[in-house]
Each structure stands twice: as structure tokens, then as C-alpha cells.
Amino acid sequence: MINKERLLNLFLDLVKIDSPSLKEKDVAAFLIKLMEEKGYEVKVDKAGDACGGNTGNVFVRIPATCEGDPIAFSAHMDCVQPCIGVVPVVENGIVRSAGETVLGSDDKAGIAMIIEALTHLKEESIPHPEIFFMFSICEESGMHGAKNMDTALLPAKNVVVLDSGGKVGTLVVAAPAKAGINMTFAGKSAHAGIAPEDGVSAIQIAAEAVSNMNLLRIDECTTANLGRIEGGSVTNIVTDRATLTAEARSTNEESLNSQLKHMEKCCADAVEKVGGEYKFEYEISYPVLKVDESSPILHKVENCCKNIGITSSRIPTGGGSDANILYGKGYSVLTLGIGMTKVHTVDEYIEVSSLTDCANLVAEIMKG
């Protein structure tokens, strides 16, 4: 049986360790010590050096005790702000923070579940194939740990990622690609009271472009949003520069490309109407994730759910995670819903039963 008290205590210990993105060294040290004391091989890559962090991703190798294909499990060590000085509160079977910070179940619940599942297998002498853990950095700030990981330290082809909301049994089979967009509009400055006709307002160009853009929900698989606008200073000068920061997401690459072309055309049309110049730049932050219907890891996990009486459901999600990056690197990936709720807010919580149910599921997946 999964040891509920041990699992809960591990989770509480983890959330009390400060680990904002780029500063996961203390939680990494905790996990390294814990796993080495259990006798496992632990390695840390140089992903932190590539993104300015104070540690790299932590990898653990667990030798096989029976025949079978290797399998990996992944969860991230960092949390969104505010996450300094988390005080967890357990009441009526629910864990939440005291209210001043996030809880950190995203994603320390995933870490605790993975470790407890393995501990259970070892205690009960349950056979398992070779297992790998990847505890990543900087997922919340752009999946920089996964992007810069040493893939040689994760040789298993199949990876189960514990990093989604939804009740235990939720299986994420699609997640969007995301494009980060920067639009810069250049006008011409002039005195707004004496010779405004000599100027071209960059703010006016931007406004014209935005007024014609299709935004927010575009279709069932595509979204776009403007996050920030900057430009101008004083009211007596025609603004000569304005910038817009935006994003577009889609689980369909064709739809994403179409939305990007549409947004750029709105910029070009605005310049043609108002004057001035524009620059439209974007970067694909992470690729589309699509789990194939025939995916062996999908069917394995669904069968494991059945074995322990959990109802499984396949869902798409609108957010990206390390799973997108791993998928883009050629891994066969499946993300599990672990029961965390209201993540990225100070109202975040998780039920103790979700911790134990998901740890039980992970243990079932680990079995040979």
C-alpha cells in the first residue's frame, strides 16, 4: 500500500523549500540527498548554466529488477511566485497554503508522488524495469530546464509527466504550440500642439492594427492575446515608438501559422493607412504536443487506471509544459492530471486523496 503519512510528509517538506524559477538549488539538494541515501545513481546536468539558474536538472536512475522497456517520470522543481516562505495547512483532507503564497503542488506534488511510488515498490519487492526520474528546473519560466537538458541522462523512450490539473485519471493527449510575439511600430515625433500634422503617431498605428485583429478565442484549437503595450511619454509630443507584446497558441500548426500571418497583415495594413513602419517578430516557445491514438504509453496508462479502479479520460489542454519540449525532442510523452487545483494562485490546493491515488497509479505504471 502507498504510505499516506510518508507521502504527505514528503510533500509538506518539499513545499516548505523555496524554489522559484532559476533558484531551485535547495530543493535539488534535498532530492539528491534523499535519492542517494536510497542507493540510487543521481546526476545533475548543466541546464542551469544555459539559462542563468543556480542548479541543473536532477536525474535519477533506478536499476531494473525484471525484464521490460525502460520508463521515465518527470516533474519540475520550480514554482511560480509568490512562493517564498510557503506555510502549508492540512485541514479536512485538503492541503493548501496559509494564504500568502501559492502552495506549490504545481509541481512538488508530482515529485512526491513519483518518489513514494518507487518507495512502495521497493518495500513490497515488486518487480519493475529500469526507471528514470527527471526533476527539472525553470518549467514555469519557459521550460528552460527541458529545453537545455542533457538527453543522454534520460535514455528511456517513454516519459510520464506529472504536471497537470484535473482529477487523477486525466490524461493530456494534446497541448498547443505557443508563439511569443513582439510588434514594434515606428512613427515620427512632432510637437503635438504646434505641428501635429508633421508627426506620425506610433500609438495610432498600433491602435489601428489592434482594432482589426482577431483575438482571444480564434477557433476550437487556437487562441491569441495581447499582453502588454508600451510607448510614449508626454502629451505634447507625437509618439514615435510603441511596442506590443502578444502570444498565439494552437494545437494545429496550420491554424497557428494562419493566425500569425493575420496579425502581421493587420500591422502592415495599419502602416499603409496611418504611415510609419512596423516590425513583426515571433518565436515558437514550444512545439505542439499530440499523443497518437496508437501510443503504447497511452494504452499502458489507461490499462493501469483500469487495474486499480480509476476512470481515465483523454483531454486536450490550453497550456504548455515540459511535455511539449520532451515530445519535440523525440520522446513518447503522456501528462497525468494529479489533482492540483487553482494553481498559480494563493488559493491553490490539493486533496490528500489525490496524492495517494496518483501515487498508486504511478506505482502501477512502474511495475514490470
URURRA-V307190 format. One record per backbone hydrogen bond with DSSP energy under -1.0 kcal/mol. NH is the residue of the N-H (numbers start at 1). CO is the residue of the C=O. E is the energy in kcal/mol with one decimal. If there is no record, write none. Layout:
# URURRA-V307190
nh: (NH;NH)
co: (CO;CO)
e: (E;E)
This chain:
# URURRA-V307190
nh: (4;7;8;9;10;11;12;13;14;15;16;17;23;28;29;30;31;32;33;34;35;36;37;38;39;40;41;43;45;50;51;52;53;54;58;59;60;61;62;65;66;71;72;73;74;75;77;79;89;91;94;95;96;98;102;108;109;111;112;113;114;115;116;117;118;119;120;121;122;123;124;126;131;132;133;134;135;136;142;143;144;145;147;148;153;154;159;160;161;162;163;170;171;172;173;175;177;178;179;180;181;182;183;184;185;186;187;188;192;195;198;199;200;202;205;206;207;208;209;210;211;212;213;216;218;219;223;224;225;227;228;230;237;238;242;243;244;245;246;247;248;249;250;251;256;257;258;259;260;261;262;263;264;265;266;267;268;269;270;271;272;273;274;275;277;279;281;283;285;289;291;295;299;300;301;302;303;304;305;306;307;308;309;310;313;315;317;324;326;327;328;329;330;331;332;334;336;337;338;339;341;348;349;350;352;355;356;357;358;359;360;361;362;363;364;365;366;367;368)
co: (2;3;4;5;6;7;8;9;10;11;12;14;20;24;25;26;27;28;29;30;31;32;33;34;36;35;61;59;57;46;47;48;48;22;135;43;133;41;131;128;128;130;158;132;160;134;136;19;96;94;91;350;89;87;82;104;105;107;108;109;110;111;112;113;114;115;116;117;118;119;120;121;62;71;60;73;58;75;139;139;138;137;143;144;150;151;332;72;334;74;161;167;313;335;315;289;250;286;248;283;246;281;244;279;242;277;240;200;236;191;195;196;188;239;201;202;203;204;205;206;207;209;210;224;222;222;249;216;247;245;245;243;234;190;185;230;183;228;181;225;179;223;177;221;252;253;254;255;256;257;258;259;260;261;262;263;264;265;266;267;268;269;270;271;186;184;182;180;178;175;173;292;295;296;297;298;299;300;301;302;303;304;306;305;169;171;174;321;322;323;324;325;327;326;157;159;161;170;164;166;349;345;341;95;93;351;352;353;354;355;356;357;358;359;360;361;362;363;127)
e: (-1.0;-2.5;-2.8;-2.6;-2.2;-2.4;-2.6;-2.4;-2.3;-2.3;-1.1;-1.5;-2.4;-2.5;-2.5;-2.0;-2.3;-2.8;-2.3;-2.2;-2.7;-2.4;-2.2;-1.0;-1.4;-2.2;-1.2;-2.5;-1.8;-1.1;-1.0;-1.1;-2.5;-1.4;-2.7;-3.3;-2.0;-2.4;-3.3;-3.4;-1.1;-1.9;-2.3;-2.3;-2.5;-1.8;-3.5;-1.6;-3.6;-2.6;-1.3;-3.1;-2.3;-1.3;-3.0;-2.3;-1.4;-1.5;-2.3;-2.4;-2.0;-2.2;-2.5;-2.4;-1.8;-2.4;-2.6;-2.0;-2.4;-2.5;-2.1;-2.6;-2.4;-1.9;-2.5;-2.3;-3.1;-1.7;-1.4;-1.3;-1.7;-1.2;-2.4;-1.8;-2.0;-1.7;-2.8;-2.8;-2.7;-2.7;-1.0;-2.0;-3.0;-2.6;-2.7;-2.3;-2.9;-1.6;-3.1;-2.8;-3.0;-3.1;-2.8;-2.7;-3.2;-2.7;-2.4;-2.6;-2.5;-1.5;-1.7;-1.8;-2.1;-2.9;-1.9;-2.5;-2.6;-2.3;-2.3;-2.8;-2.3;-1.1;-1.6;-3.7;-2.4;-1.5;-2.5;-1.7;-2.4;-2.8;-1.6;-2.4;-1.1;-2.8;-2.1;-2.9;-2.8;-2.7;-2.6;-2.2;-1.7;-2.6;-1.8;-1.6;-2.3;-2.5;-2.2;-2.3;-2.3;-2.2;-2.2;-2.4;-2.1;-2.3;-1.9;-1.3;-2.4;-2.9;-1.8;-2.0;-2.1;-1.7;-3.1;-2.0;-2.4;-2.2;-2.7;-2.1;-2.3;-2.9;-2.9;-2.1;-2.0;-2.4;-2.2;-2.3;-2.2;-2.1;-2.4;-1.9;-2.3;-1.3;-1.3;-3.1;-2.2;-2.7;-2.3;-1.2;-2.8;-2.6;-2.2;-1.3;-1.6;-2.3;-2.6;-1.9;-2.9;-2.9;-2.7;-2.1;-2.5;-1.3;-2.2;-2.1;-2.5;-1.5;-2.1;-2.8;-2.4;-2.0;-2.2;-1.9;-2.8;-2.3;-1.8;-2.2;-2.1;-1.1;-1.8)
